[in-house]
Amino acid sequence: MCGVFAGLSTAAPTFTPTRPGLLPPASVGHGALRLVVGLVILVGAWFAVRAVEKGLATTTLFRLALRFVRYAQVPPIILFAVPAVFEMTGIQ
């Protein structure tokens, strides 16, 4: 949970009039597409760090640092990366 809280503290969403945040889905299909794309990005990033953790982490301290990164990346991905991907791909 420490990693999640650290990720939340560094990724507090900033909403301005030019960037109001993620709007509700335009249709059921867009909602399902958001779910699939968002989960693929989130789980892909999660397992990428996990693979590095299992393969390259030789010391306990390095494993703990990678575990922290794995959990700390979740809020920024949800709050910033995935909505940007939705905007770029046109998923409304």
PDB file of N, CA, C and O in Angstrom:
ATOM      1  N   MET A   1       0.815  -1.204   0.000  1.00  0.00           N
ATOM      2  CA  MET A   1       0.000   0.000   0.000  1.00  0.00           C
ATOM      3  C   MET A   1       0.854   1.260   0.000  1.00  0.00           C
ATOM      4  O   MET A   1       0.417   2.310  -0.473  1.00  0.00           O
ATOM      5  N   CYS A   2       2.059   1.161   0.524  1.00  0.00           N
ATOM      6  CA  CYS A   2       2.946   2.327   0.536  1.00  0.00           C
ATOM      7  C   CYS A   2       3.230   2.806  -0.887  1.00  0.00           C
ATOM      8  O   CYS A   2       3.267   4.010  -1.142  1.00  0.00           O
ATOM      9  N   GLY A   3       3.428   1.872  -1.807  1.00  0.00           N
ATOM     10  CA  GLY A   3       3.670   2.242  -3.188  1.00  0.00           C
ATOM     11  C   GLY A   3       2.468   2.900  -3.823  1.00  0.00           C
ATOM     12  O   GLY A   3       2.612   3.872  -4.566  1.00  0.00           O
ATOM     13  N   VAL A   4       1.280   2.384  -3.543  1.00  0.00           N
ATOM     14  CA  VAL A   4       0.060   2.986  -4.101  1.00  0.00           C
ATOM     15  C   VAL A   4      -0.122   4.399  -3.577  1.00  0.00           C
ATOM     16  O   VAL A   4      -0.451   5.306  -4.340  1.00  0.00           O
ATOM     17  N   PHE A   5       0.089   4.594  -2.288  1.00  0.00           N
ATOM     18  CA  PHE A   5      -0.040   5.942  -1.727  1.00  0.00           C
ATOM     19  C   PHE A   5       1.020   6.888  -2.287  1.00  0.00           C
ATOM     20  O   PHE A   5       0.740   8.063  -2.520  1.00  0.00           O
ATOM     21  N   ALA A   6       2.219   6.390  -2.501  1.00  0.00           N
ATOM     22  CA  ALA A   6       3.259   7.230  -3.103  1.00  0.00           C
ATOM     23  C   ALA A   6       2.877   7.602  -4.532  1.00  0.00           C
ATOM     24  O   ALA A   6       3.084   8.739  -4.957  1.00  0.00           O
ATOM     25  N   GLY A   7       2.324   6.654  -5.265  1.00  0.00           N
ATOM     26  CA  GLY A   7       1.877   6.956  -6.617  1.00  0.00           C
ATOM     27  C   GLY A   7       0.750   7.958  -6.636  1.00  0.00           C
ATOM     28  O   GLY A   7       0.722   8.839  -7.496  1.00  0.00           O
ATOM     29  N   LEU A   8      -0.179   7.845  -5.708  1.00  0.00           N
ATOM     30  CA  LEU A   8      -1.282   8.810  -5.617  1.00  0.00           C
ATOM     31  C   LEU A   8      -0.776  10.197  -5.248  1.00  0.00           C
ATOM     32  O   LEU A   8      -1.267  11.198  -5.769  1.00  0.00           O
ATOM     33  N   SER A   9       0.192  10.259  -4.363  1.00  0.00           N
ATOM     34  CA  SER A   9       0.681  11.568  -3.941  1.00  0.00           C
ATOM     35  C   SER A   9       1.458  12.269  -5.046  1.00  0.00           C
ATOM     36  O   SER A   9       1.482  13.499  -5.097  1.00  0.00           O
ATOM     37  N   THR A  10       2.087  11.515  -5.920  1.00  0.00           N
ATOM     38  CA  THR A  10       2.833  12.147  -7.001  1.00  0.00           C
ATOM     39  C   THR A  10       1.994  12.356  -8.247  1.00  0.00           C
ATOM     40  O   THR A  10       2.411  13.073  -9.157  1.00  0.00           O
ATOM     41  N   ALA A  11       0.827  11.749  -8.307  1.00  0.00           N
ATOM     42  CA  ALA A  11      -0.008  11.839  -9.500  1.00  0.00           C
ATOM     43  C   ALA A  11      -1.392  12.390  -9.187  1.00  0.00           C
ATOM     44  O   ALA A  11      -2.388  11.924  -9.739  1.00  0.00           O
ATOM     45  N   ALA A  12      -1.455  13.364  -8.317  1.00  0.00           N
ATOM     46  CA  ALA A  12      -2.750  13.981  -8.042  1.00  0.00           C
ATOM     47  C   ALA A  12      -3.266  14.601  -9.332  1.00  0.00           C
ATOM     48  O   ALA A  12      -2.581  15.425  -9.938  1.00  0.00           O
ATOM     49  N   PRO A  13      -4.460  14.218  -9.756  1.00  0.00           N
ATOM     50  CA  PRO A  13      -4.943  14.716 -11.050  1.00  0.00           C
ATOM     51  C   PRO A  13      -5.154  16.219 -11.021  1.00  0.00           C
ATOM     52  O   PRO A  13      -5.716  16.764 -10.071  1.00  0.00           O
ATOM     53  N   THR A  14      -4.704  16.867 -12.054  1.00  0.00           N
ATOM     54  CA  THR A  14      -4.912  18.298 -12.190  1.00  0.00           C
ATOM     55  C   THR A  14      -5.872  18.524 -13.343  1.00  0.00           C
ATOM     56  O   THR A  14      -5.580  18.171 -14.486  1.00  0.00           O
ATOM     57  N   PHE A  15      -7.006  19.108 -13.042  1.00  0.00           N
ATOM     58  CA  PHE A  15      -8.014  19.362 -14.053  1.00  0.00           C
ATOM     59  C   PHE A  15      -8.113  20.856 -14.288  1.00  0.00           C
ATOM     60  O   PHE A  15      -8.312  21.632 -13.353  1.00  0.00           O
ATOM     61  N   THR A  16      -7.974  21.250 -15.535  1.00  0.00           N
ATOM     62  CA  THR A  16      -8.063  22.652 -15.914  1.00  0.00           C
ATOM     63  C   THR A  16      -9.200  22.784 -16.928  1.00  0.00           C
ATOM     64  O   THR A  16      -9.697  21.773 -17.424  1.00  0.00           O
ATOM     65  N   PRO A  17      -9.615  24.002 -17.241  1.00  0.00           N
ATOM     66  CA  PRO A  17     -10.673  24.151 -18.244  1.00  0.00           C
ATOM     67  C   PRO A  17     -10.302  23.560 -19.602  1.00  0.00           C
ATOM     68  O   PRO A  17     -11.184  23.120 -20.340  1.00  0.00           O
ATOM     69  N   THR A  18      -9.025  23.541 -19.941  1.00  0.00           N
ATOM     70  CA  THR A  18      -8.627  22.961 -21.221  1.00  0.00           C
ATOM     71  C   THR A  18      -8.492  21.447 -21.155  1.00  0.00           C
ATOM     72  O   THR A  18      -8.537  20.774 -22.184  1.00  0.00           O
ATOM     73  N   ARG A  19      -8.328  20.914 -19.965  1.00  0.00           N
ATOM     74  CA  ARG A  19      -8.214  19.459 -19.778  1.00  0.00           C
ATOM     75  C   ARG A  19      -9.113  19.055 -18.614  1.00  0.00           C
ATOM     76  O   ARG A  19      -8.649  18.929 -17.481  1.00  0.00           O
ATOM     77  N   PRO A  20     -10.406  18.852 -18.895  1.00  0.00           N
ATOM     78  CA  PRO A  20     -11.354  18.620 -17.803  1.00  0.00           C
ATOM     79  C   PRO A  20     -11.286  17.235 -17.183  1.00  0.00           C
ATOM     80  O   PRO A  20     -11.962  16.978 -16.187  1.00  0.00           O
ATOM     81  N   GLY A  21     -10.505  16.355 -17.734  1.00  0.00           N
ATOM     82  CA  GLY A  21     -10.451  15.001 -17.219  1.00  0.00           C
ATOM     83  C   GLY A  21     -11.181  14.054 -18.144  1.00  0.00           C
ATOM     84  O   GLY A  21     -11.645  14.455 -19.211  1.00  0.00           O
ATOM     85  N   LEU A  22     -11.284  12.825 -17.749  1.00  0.00           N
ATOM     86  CA  LEU A  22     -11.896  11.804 -18.580  1.00  0.00           C
ATOM     87  C   LEU A  22     -13.413  11.893 -18.481  1.00  0.00           C
ATOM     88  O   LEU A  22     -13.977  11.822 -17.389  1.00  0.00           O
ATOM     89  N   LEU A  23     -14.055  12.047 -19.600  1.00  0.00           N
ATOM     90  CA  LEU A  23     -15.510  12.127 -19.645  1.00  0.00           C
ATOM     91  C   LEU A  23     -16.108  10.731 -19.592  1.00  0.00           C
ATOM     92  O   LEU A  23     -15.415   9.758 -19.888  1.00  0.00           O
ATOM     93  N   PRO A  24     -17.380  10.609 -19.221  1.00  0.00           N
ATOM     94  CA  PRO A  24     -18.018   9.286 -19.218  1.00  0.00           C
ATOM     95  C   PRO A  24     -18.009   8.684 -20.625  1.00  0.00           C
ATOM     96  O   PRO A  24     -17.960   9.422 -21.609  1.00  0.00           O
ATOM     97  N   PRO A  25     -18.056   7.362 -20.731  1.00  0.00           N
ATOM     98  CA  PRO A  25     -18.036   6.728 -22.050  1.00  0.00           C
ATOM     99  C   PRO A  25     -19.239   7.147 -22.895  1.00  0.00           C
ATOM    100  O   PRO A  25     -20.339   7.354 -22.383  1.00  0.00           O
ATOM    101  N   ALA A  26     -18.999   7.267 -24.199  1.00  0.00           N
ATOM    102  CA  ALA A  26     -20.055   7.698 -25.117  1.00  0.00           C
ATOM    103  C   ALA A  26     -21.068   6.593 -25.372  1.00  0.00           C
ATOM    104  O   ALA A  26     -22.225   6.878 -25.679  1.00  0.00           O
ATOM    105  N   SER A  27     -20.651   5.336 -25.251  1.00  0.00           N
ATOM    106  CA  SER A  27     -21.566   4.212 -25.485  1.00  0.00           C
ATOM    107  C   SER A  27     -21.072   3.003 -24.698  1.00  0.00           C
ATOM    108  O   SER A  27     -20.009   3.032 -24.079  1.00  0.00           O
ATOM    109  N   VAL A  28     -21.866   1.951 -24.740  1.00  0.00           N
ATOM    110  CA  VAL A  28     -21.468   0.721 -24.061  1.00  0.00           C
ATOM    111  C   VAL A  28     -20.227   0.128 -24.725  1.00  0.00           C
ATOM    112  O   VAL A  28     -19.348  -0.406 -24.048  1.00  0.00           O
ATOM    113  N   GLY A  29     -20.161   0.222 -26.040  1.00  0.00           N
ATOM    114  CA  GLY A  29     -18.991  -0.286 -26.752  1.00  0.00           C
ATOM    115  C   GLY A  29     -17.720   0.454 -26.392  1.00  0.00           C
ATOM    116  O   GLY A  29     -16.664  -0.152 -26.209  1.00  0.00           O
ATOM    117  N   HIS A  30     -17.832   1.780 -26.292  1.00  0.00           N
ATOM    118  CA  HIS A  30     -16.658   2.566 -25.895  1.00  0.00           C
ATOM    119  C   HIS A  30     -16.265   2.249 -24.452  1.00  0.00           C
ATOM    120  O   HIS A  30     -15.079   2.213 -24.127  1.00  0.00           O
ATOM    121  N   GLY A  31     -17.247   2.022 -23.593  1.00  0.00           N
ATOM    122  CA  GLY A  31     -16.943   1.647 -22.209  1.00  0.00           C
ATOM    123  C   GLY A  31     -16.209   0.318 -22.135  1.00  0.00           C
ATOM    124  O   GLY A  31     -15.251   0.170 -21.376  1.00  0.00           O
ATOM    125  N   ALA A  32     -16.663  -0.652 -22.931  1.00  0.00           N
ATOM    126  CA  ALA A  32     -16.000  -1.957 -22.951  1.00  0.00           C
ATOM    127  C   ALA A  32     -14.598  -1.838 -23.540  1.00  0.00           C
ATOM    128  O   ALA A  32     -13.662  -2.479 -23.062  1.00  0.00           O
ATOM    129  N   LEU A  33     -14.455  -1.015 -24.578  1.00  0.00           N
ATOM    130  CA  LEU A  33     -13.136  -0.804 -25.175  1.00  0.00           C
ATOM    131  C   LEU A  33     -12.194  -0.128 -24.191  1.00  0.00           C
ATOM    132  O   LEU A  33     -11.016  -0.477 -24.119  1.00  0.00           O
ATOM    133  N   ARG A  34     -12.701   0.835 -23.436  1.00  0.00           N
ATOM    134  CA  ARG A  34     -11.881   1.471 -22.392  1.00  0.00           C
ATOM    135  C   ARG A  34     -11.421   0.447 -21.370  1.00  0.00           C
ATOM    136  O   ARG A  34     -10.265   0.457 -20.947  1.00  0.00           O
ATOM    137  N   LEU A  35     -12.321  -0.431 -20.978  1.00  0.00           N
ATOM    138  CA  LEU A  35     -11.986  -1.450 -19.988  1.00  0.00           C
ATOM    139  C   LEU A  35     -10.872  -2.353 -20.499  1.00  0.00           C
ATOM    140  O   LEU A  35      -9.905  -2.611 -19.783  1.00  0.00           O
ATOM    141  N   VAL A  36     -10.998  -2.829 -21.718  1.00  0.00           N
ATOM    142  CA  VAL A  36     -10.007  -3.747 -22.276  1.00  0.00           C
ATOM    143  C   VAL A  36      -8.665  -3.047 -22.471  1.00  0.00           C
ATOM    144  O   VAL A  36      -7.629  -3.563 -22.050  1.00  0.00           O
ATOM    145  N   VAL A  37      -8.676  -1.879 -23.105  1.00  0.00           N
ATOM    146  CA  VAL A  37      -7.425  -1.158 -23.369  1.00  0.00           C
ATOM    147  C   VAL A  37      -6.756  -0.750 -22.056  1.00  0.00           C
ATOM    148  O   VAL A  37      -5.546  -0.911 -21.902  1.00  0.00           O
ATOM    149  N   GLY A  38      -7.528  -0.228 -21.118  1.00  0.00           N
ATOM    150  CA  GLY A  38      -6.965   0.184 -19.832  1.00  0.00           C
ATOM    151  C   GLY A  38      -6.345  -0.975 -19.076  1.00  0.00           C
ATOM    152  O   GLY A  38      -5.258  -0.845 -18.514  1.00  0.00           O
ATOM    153  N   LEU A  39      -7.036  -2.112 -19.059  1.00  0.00           N
ATOM    154  CA  LEU A  39      -6.489  -3.269 -18.357  1.00  0.00           C
ATOM    155  C   LEU A  39      -5.252  -3.828 -19.041  1.00  0.00           C
ATOM    156  O   LEU A  39      -4.320  -4.266 -18.365  1.00  0.00           O
ATOM    157  N   VAL A  40      -5.226  -3.820 -20.358  1.00  0.00           N
ATOM    158  CA  VAL A  40      -4.040  -4.312 -21.074  1.00  0.00           C
ATOM    159  C   VAL A  40      -2.821  -3.444 -20.741  1.00  0.00           C
ATOM    160  O   VAL A  40      -1.731  -3.963 -20.505  1.00  0.00           O
ATOM    161  N   ILE A  41      -3.011  -2.135 -20.725  1.00  0.00           N
ATOM    162  CA  ILE A  41      -1.892  -1.237 -20.403  1.00  0.00           C
ATOM    163  C   ILE A  41      -1.447  -1.434 -18.953  1.00  0.00           C
ATOM    164  O   ILE A  41      -0.253  -1.551 -18.675  1.00  0.00           O
ATOM    165  N   LEU A  42      -2.403  -1.469 -18.042  1.00  0.00           N
ATOM    166  CA  LEU A  42      -2.075  -1.589 -16.626  1.00  0.00           C
ATOM    167  C   LEU A  42      -1.417  -2.930 -16.305  1.00  0.00           C
ATOM    168  O   LEU A  42      -0.390  -2.973 -15.628  1.00  0.00           O
ATOM    169  N   VAL A  43      -1.998  -4.004 -16.782  1.00  0.00           N
ATOM    170  CA  VAL A  43      -1.448  -5.332 -16.498  1.00  0.00           C
ATOM    171  C   VAL A  43      -0.120  -5.529 -17.227  1.00  0.00           C
ATOM    172  O   VAL A  43       0.784  -6.181 -16.706  1.00  0.00           O
ATOM    173  N   GLY A  44       0.000  -4.965 -18.434  1.00  0.00           N
ATOM    174  CA  GLY A  44       1.270  -5.055 -19.152  1.00  0.00           C
ATOM    175  C   GLY A  44       2.404  -4.374 -18.404  1.00  0.00           C
ATOM    176  O   GLY A  44       3.501  -4.921 -18.291  1.00  0.00           O
ATOM    177  N   ALA A  45       2.135  -3.186 -17.899  1.00  0.00           N
ATOM    178  CA  ALA A  45       3.165  -2.474 -17.127  1.00  0.00           C
ATOM    179  C   ALA A  45       3.475  -3.211 -15.824  1.00  0.00           C
ATOM    180  O   ALA A  45       4.631  -3.294 -15.408  1.00  0.00           O
ATOM    181  N   TRP A  46       2.447  -3.738 -15.193  1.00  0.00           N
ATOM    182  CA  TRP A  46       2.612  -4.473 -13.934  1.00  0.00           C
ATOM    183  C   TRP A  46       3.535  -5.676 -14.136  1.00  0.00           C
ATOM    184  O   TRP A  46       4.490  -5.870 -13.384  1.00  0.00           O
ATOM    185  N   PHE A  47       3.239  -6.482 -15.165  1.00  0.00           N
ATOM    186  CA  PHE A  47       4.036  -7.687 -15.394  1.00  0.00           C
ATOM    187  C   PHE A  47       5.404  -7.376 -15.995  1.00  0.00           C
ATOM    188  O   PHE A  47       6.326  -8.179 -15.854  1.00  0.00           O
ATOM    189  N   ALA A  48       5.557  -6.245 -16.653  1.00  0.00           N
ATOM    190  CA  ALA A  48       6.884  -5.864 -17.145  1.00  0.00           C
ATOM    191  C   ALA A  48       7.826  -5.623 -15.974  1.00  0.00           C
ATOM    192  O   ALA A  48       8.962  -6.096 -15.979  1.00  0.00           O
ATOM    193  N   VAL A  49       7.360  -4.895 -14.981  1.00  0.00           N
ATOM    194  CA  VAL A  49       8.200  -4.661 -13.795  1.00  0.00           C
ATOM    195  C   VAL A  49       8.397  -5.966 -13.036  1.00  0.00           C
ATOM    196  O   VAL A  49       9.475  -6.211 -12.493  1.00  0.00           O
ATOM    197  N   ARG A  50       7.372  -6.802 -12.993  1.00  0.00           N
ATOM    198  CA  ARG A  50       7.484  -8.087 -12.295  1.00  0.00           C
ATOM    199  C   ARG A  50       8.527  -8.979 -12.971  1.00  0.00           C
ATOM    200  O   ARG A  50       9.278  -9.680 -12.293  1.00  0.00           O
ATOM    201  N   ALA A  51       8.573  -8.953 -14.298  1.00  0.00           N
ATOM    202  CA  ALA A  51       9.561  -9.759 -15.012  1.00  0.00           C
ATOM    203  C   ALA A  51      10.977  -9.283 -14.707  1.00  0.00           C
ATOM    204  O   ALA A  51      11.882 -10.097 -14.525  1.00  0.00           O
ATOM    205  N   VAL A  52      11.168  -7.980 -14.651  1.00  0.00           N
ATOM    206  CA  VAL A  52      12.481  -7.437 -14.292  1.00  0.00           C
ATOM    207  C   VAL A  52      12.810  -7.827 -12.859  1.00  0.00           C
ATOM    208  O   VAL A  52      13.945  -8.189 -12.548  1.00  0.00           O
ATOM    209  N   GLU A  53      11.803  -7.749 -11.986  1.00  0.00           N
ATOM    210  CA  GLU A  53      12.008  -8.094 -10.581  1.00  0.00           C
ATOM    211  C   GLU A  53      12.450  -9.550 -10.431  1.00  0.00           C
ATOM    212  O   GLU A  53      13.354  -9.845  -9.650  1.00  0.00           O
ATOM    213  N   LYS A  54      11.827 -10.444 -11.162  1.00  0.00           N
ATOM    214  CA  LYS A  54      12.188 -11.868 -11.045  1.00  0.00           C
ATOM    215  C   LYS A  54      13.508 -12.188 -11.738  1.00  0.00           C
ATOM    216  O   LYS A  54      14.260 -13.048 -11.278  1.00  0.00           O
ATOM    217  N   GLY A  55      13.791 -11.500 -12.843  1.00  0.00           N
ATOM    218  CA  GLY A  55      14.970 -11.848 -13.612  1.00  0.00           C
ATOM    219  C   GLY A  55      16.250 -11.160 -13.188  1.00  0.00           C
ATOM    220  O   GLY A  55      17.311 -11.785 -13.187  1.00  0.00           O
ATOM    221  N   LEU A  56      16.179  -9.895 -12.828  1.00  0.00           N
ATOM    222  CA  LEU A  56      17.390  -9.124 -12.585  1.00  0.00           C
ATOM    223  C   LEU A  56      17.653  -8.792 -11.127  1.00  0.00           C
ATOM    224  O   LEU A  56      18.775  -8.442 -10.759  1.00  0.00           O
ATOM    225  N   ALA A  57      16.638  -8.898 -10.305  1.00  0.00           N
ATOM    226  CA  ALA A  57      16.818  -8.517  -8.906  1.00  0.00           C
ATOM    227  C   ALA A  57      17.612  -9.586  -8.170  1.00  0.00           C
ATOM    228  O   ALA A  57      17.132 -10.698  -7.953  1.00  0.00           O
ATOM    229  N   THR A  58      18.813  -9.236  -7.798  1.00  0.00           N
ATOM    230  CA  THR A  58      19.668 -10.197  -7.107  1.00  0.00           C
ATOM    231  C   THR A  58      19.726  -9.941  -5.611  1.00  0.00           C
ATOM    232  O   THR A  58      19.971 -10.861  -4.831  1.00  0.00           O
ATOM    233  N   THR A  59      19.505  -8.709  -5.210  1.00  0.00           N
ATOM    234  CA  THR A  59      19.549  -8.395  -3.784  1.00  0.00           C
ATOM    235  C   THR A  59      18.150  -8.103  -3.268  1.00  0.00           C
ATOM    236  O   THR A  59      17.253  -7.743  -4.031  1.00  0.00           O
ATOM    237  N   THR A  60      17.984  -8.259  -2.001  1.00  0.00           N
ATOM    238  CA  THR A  60      16.685  -8.012  -1.382  1.00  0.00           C
ATOM    239  C   THR A  60      16.278  -6.555  -1.515  1.00  0.00           C
ATOM    240  O   THR A  60      15.107  -6.257  -1.750  1.00  0.00           O
ATOM    241  N   LEU A  61      17.226  -5.654  -1.369  1.00  0.00           N
ATOM    242  CA  LEU A  61      16.916  -4.231  -1.463  1.00  0.00           C
ATOM    243  C   LEU A  61      16.437  -3.861  -2.870  1.00  0.00           C
ATOM    244  O   LEU A  61      15.507  -3.069  -3.019  1.00  0.00           O
ATOM    245  N   PHE A  62      17.064  -4.428  -3.892  1.00  0.00           N
ATOM    246  CA  PHE A  62      16.653  -4.164  -5.270  1.00  0.00           C
ATOM    247  C   PHE A  62      15.256  -4.736  -5.528  1.00  0.00           C
ATOM    248  O   PHE A  62      14.448  -4.108  -6.213  1.00  0.00           O
ATOM    249  N   ARG A  63      14.973  -5.903  -4.994  1.00  0.00           N
ATOM    250  CA  ARG A  63      13.631  -6.481  -5.138  1.00  0.00           C
ATOM    251  C   ARG A  63      12.586  -5.615  -4.468  1.00  0.00           C
ATOM    252  O   ARG A  63      11.511  -5.403  -5.029  1.00  0.00           O
ATOM    253  N   LEU A  64      12.876  -5.116  -3.293  1.00  0.00           N
ATOM    254  CA  LEU A  64      11.928  -4.238  -2.603  1.00  0.00           C
ATOM    255  C   LEU A  64      11.707  -2.938  -3.370  1.00  0.00           C
ATOM    256  O   LEU A  64      10.585  -2.436  -3.435  1.00  0.00           O
ATOM    257  N   ALA A  65      12.770  -2.397  -3.947  1.00  0.00           N
ATOM    258  CA  ALA A  65      12.638  -1.170  -4.738  1.00  0.00           C
ATOM    259  C   ALA A  65      11.771  -1.413  -5.973  1.00  0.00           C
ATOM    260  O   ALA A  65      10.927  -0.582  -6.309  1.00  0.00           O
ATOM    261  N   LEU A  66      11.973  -2.537  -6.645  1.00  0.00           N
ATOM    262  CA  LEU A  66      11.157  -2.848  -7.812  1.00  0.00           C
ATOM    263  C   LEU A  66       9.708  -3.121  -7.430  1.00  0.00           C
ATOM    264  O   LEU A  66       8.793  -2.760  -8.171  1.00  0.00           O
ATOM    265  N   ARG A  67       9.495  -3.744  -6.301  1.00  0.00           N
ATOM    266  CA  ARG A  67       8.120  -3.962  -5.832  1.00  0.00           C
ATOM    267  C   ARG A  67       7.446  -2.632  -5.542  1.00  0.00           C
ATOM    268  O   ARG A  67       6.268  -2.454  -5.851  1.00  0.00           O
ATOM    269  N   PHE A  68       8.178  -1.700  -4.954  1.00  0.00           N
ATOM    270  CA  PHE A  68       7.651  -0.360  -4.707  1.00  0.00           C
ATOM    271  C   PHE A  68       7.269   0.311  -6.025  1.00  0.00           C
ATOM    272  O   PHE A  68       6.198   0.907  -6.134  1.00  0.00           O
ATOM    273  N   VAL A  69       8.149   0.213  -7.028  1.00  0.00           N
ATOM    274  CA  VAL A  69       7.863   0.799  -8.342  1.00  0.00           C
ATOM    275  C   VAL A  69       6.637   0.149  -8.961  1.00  0.00           C
ATOM    276  O   VAL A  69       5.809   0.828  -9.568  1.00  0.00           O
ATOM    277  N   ARG A  70       6.521  -1.159  -8.811  1.00  0.00           N
ATOM    278  CA  ARG A  70       5.381  -1.877  -9.388  1.00  0.00           C
ATOM    279  C   ARG A  70       4.063  -1.351  -8.839  1.00  0.00           C
ATOM    280  O   ARG A  70       3.109  -1.156  -9.592  1.00  0.00           O
ATOM    281  N   TYR A  71       4.005  -1.126  -7.550  1.00  0.00           N
ATOM    282  CA  TYR A  71       2.769  -0.621  -6.949  1.00  0.00           C
ATOM    283  C   TYR A  71       2.604   0.880  -7.160  1.00  0.00           C
ATOM    284  O   TYR A  71       1.482   1.358  -7.325  1.00  0.00           O
ATOM    285  N   ALA A  72       3.705   1.629  -7.157  1.00  0.00           N
ATOM    286  CA  ALA A  72       3.620   3.084  -7.307  1.00  0.00           C
ATOM    287  C   ALA A  72       3.226   3.503  -8.717  1.00  0.00           C
ATOM    288  O   ALA A  72       2.743   4.620  -8.904  1.00  0.00           O
ATOM    289  N   GLN A  73       3.417   2.644  -9.715  1.00  0.00           N
ATOM    290  CA  GLN A  73       3.066   3.019 -11.079  1.00  0.00           C
ATOM    291  C   GLN A  73       1.570   2.919 -11.362  1.00  0.00           C
ATOM    292  O   GLN A  73       1.106   3.470 -12.360  1.00  0.00           O
ATOM    293  N   VAL A  74       0.815   2.245 -10.531  1.00  0.00           N
ATOM    294  CA  VAL A  74      -0.612   2.023 -10.813  1.00  0.00           C
ATOM    295  C   VAL A  74      -1.408   3.334 -10.867  1.00  0.00           C
ATOM    296  O   VAL A  74      -2.081   3.566 -11.871  1.00  0.00           O
ATOM    297  N   PRO A  75      -1.373   4.207  -9.847  1.00  0.00           N
ATOM    298  CA  PRO A  75      -2.164   5.442  -9.943  1.00  0.00           C
ATOM    299  C   PRO A  75      -1.779   6.353 -11.101  1.00  0.00           C
ATOM    300  O   PRO A  75      -2.677   6.859 -11.772  1.00  0.00           O
ATOM    301  N   PRO A  76      -0.474   6.597 -11.382  1.00  0.00           N
ATOM    302  CA  PRO A  76      -0.167   7.440 -12.543  1.00  0.00           C
ATOM    303  C   PRO A  76      -0.649   6.852 -13.863  1.00  0.00           C
ATOM    304  O   PRO A  76      -1.062   7.587 -14.761  1.00  0.00           O
ATOM    305  N   ILE A  77      -0.597   5.537 -13.981  1.00  0.00           N
ATOM    306  CA  ILE A  77      -1.104   4.919 -15.209  1.00  0.00           C
ATOM    307  C   ILE A  77      -2.600   5.151 -15.337  1.00  0.00           C
ATOM    308  O   ILE A  77      -3.087   5.511 -16.409  1.00  0.00           O
ATOM    309  N   ILE A  78      -3.329   4.946 -14.248  1.00  0.00           N
ATOM    310  CA  ILE A  78      -4.787   5.107 -14.281  1.00  0.00           C
ATOM    311  C   ILE A  78      -5.176   6.565 -14.494  1.00  0.00           C
ATOM    312  O   ILE A  78      -6.106   6.852 -15.248  1.00  0.00           O
ATOM    313  N   LEU A  79      -4.482   7.479 -13.845  1.00  0.00           N
ATOM    314  CA  LEU A  79      -4.881   8.884 -13.893  1.00  0.00           C
ATOM    315  C   LEU A  79      -4.361   9.635 -15.111  1.00  0.00           C
ATOM    316  O   LEU A  79      -5.009  10.578 -15.564  1.00  0.00           O
ATOM    317  N   PHE A  80      -3.212   9.245 -15.653  1.00  0.00           N
ATOM    318  CA  PHE A  80      -2.612  10.025 -16.728  1.00  0.00           C
ATOM    319  C   PHE A  80      -2.375   9.248 -18.019  1.00  0.00           C
ATOM    320  O   PHE A  80      -2.765   9.707 -19.092  1.00  0.00           O
ATOM    321  N   ALA A  81      -1.750   8.094 -17.933  1.00  0.00           N
ATOM    322  CA  ALA A  81      -1.344   7.384 -19.150  1.00  0.00           C
ATOM    323  C   ALA A  81      -2.542   6.850 -19.933  1.00  0.00           C
ATOM    324  O   ALA A  81      -2.638   7.062 -21.142  1.00  0.00           O
ATOM    325  N   VAL A  82      -3.448   6.164 -19.253  1.00  0.00           N
ATOM    326  CA  VAL A  82      -4.580   5.563 -19.957  1.00  0.00           C
ATOM    327  C   VAL A  82      -5.512   6.620 -20.558  1.00  0.00           C
ATOM    328  O   VAL A  82      -5.916   6.457 -21.709  1.00  0.00           O
ATOM    329  N   PRO A  83      -5.879   7.705 -19.840  1.00  0.00           N
ATOM    330  CA  PRO A  83      -6.693   8.721 -20.502  1.00  0.00           C
ATOM    331  C   PRO A  83      -6.007   9.353 -21.714  1.00  0.00           C
ATOM    332  O   PRO A  83      -6.674   9.691 -22.691  1.00  0.00           O
ATOM    333  N   ALA A  84      -4.685   9.515 -21.662  1.00  0.00           N
ATOM    334  CA  ALA A  84      -3.977  10.045 -22.828  1.00  0.00           C
ATOM    335  C   ALA A  84      -4.057   9.091 -24.001  1.00  0.00           C
ATOM    336  O   ALA A  84      -4.182   9.523 -25.147  1.00  0.00           O
ATOM    337  N   VAL A  85      -3.986   7.792 -23.726  1.00  0.00           N
ATOM    338  CA  VAL A  85      -4.123   6.802 -24.792  1.00  0.00           C
ATOM    339  C   VAL A  85      -5.538   6.836 -25.358  1.00  0.00           C
ATOM    340  O   VAL A  85      -5.725   6.707 -26.568  1.00  0.00           O
ATOM    341  N   PHE A  86      -6.529   7.006 -24.497  1.00  0.00           N
ATOM    342  CA  PHE A  86      -7.910   7.108 -24.980  1.00  0.00           C
ATOM    343  C   PHE A  86      -8.064   8.314 -25.904  1.00  0.00           C
ATOM    344  O   PHE A  86      -8.728   8.219 -26.936  1.00  0.00           O
ATOM    345  N   GLU A  87      -7.461   9.438 -25.547  1.00  0.00           N
ATOM    346  CA  GLU A  87      -7.545  10.634 -26.391  1.00  0.00           C
ATOM    347  C   GLU A  87      -6.846  10.422 -27.727  1.00  0.00           C
ATOM    348  O   GLU A  87      -7.362  10.817 -28.773  1.00  0.00           O
ATOM    349  N   MET A  88      -5.672   9.796 -27.692  1.00  0.00           N
ATOM    350  CA  MET A  88      -4.912   9.579 -28.923  1.00  0.00           C
ATOM    351  C   MET A  88      -5.607   8.619 -29.867  1.00  0.00           C
ATOM    352  O   MET A  88      -5.552   8.792 -31.085  1.00  0.00           O
ATOM    353  N   THR A  89      -6.261   7.608 -29.317  1.00  0.00           N
ATOM    354  CA  THR A  89      -6.895   6.597 -30.152  1.00  0.00           C
ATOM    355  C   THR A  89      -8.341   6.921 -30.488  1.00  0.00           C
ATOM    356  O   THR A  89      -8.946   6.254 -31.327  1.00  0.00           O
ATOM    357  N   GLY A  90      -8.902   7.940 -29.842  1.00  0.00           N
ATOM    358  CA  GLY A  90     -10.274   8.330 -30.134  1.00  0.00           C
ATOM    359  C   GLY A  90     -11.335   7.518 -29.410  1.00  0.00           C
ATOM    360  O   GLY A  90     -12.504   7.544 -29.795  1.00  0.00           O
ATOM    361  N   ILE A  91     -10.946   6.804 -28.373  1.00  0.00           N
ATOM    362  CA  ILE A  91     -11.945   6.066 -27.576  1.00  0.00           C
ATOM    363  C   ILE A  91     -12.665   7.066 -26.698  1.00  0.00           C
ATOM    364  O   ILE A  91     -12.059   7.690 -25.827  1.00  0.00           O
ATOM    365  N   GLN A  92     -13.943   7.217 -26.924  1.00  0.00           N
ATOM    366  CA  GLN A  92     -14.695   8.220 -26.175  1.00  0.00           C
ATOM    367  C   GLN A  92     -15.431   7.558 -25.087  1.00  0.00           C
ATOM    368  O   GLN A  92     -16.135   8.221 -24.325  1.00  0.00           O
TER     369      GLN A  92
END
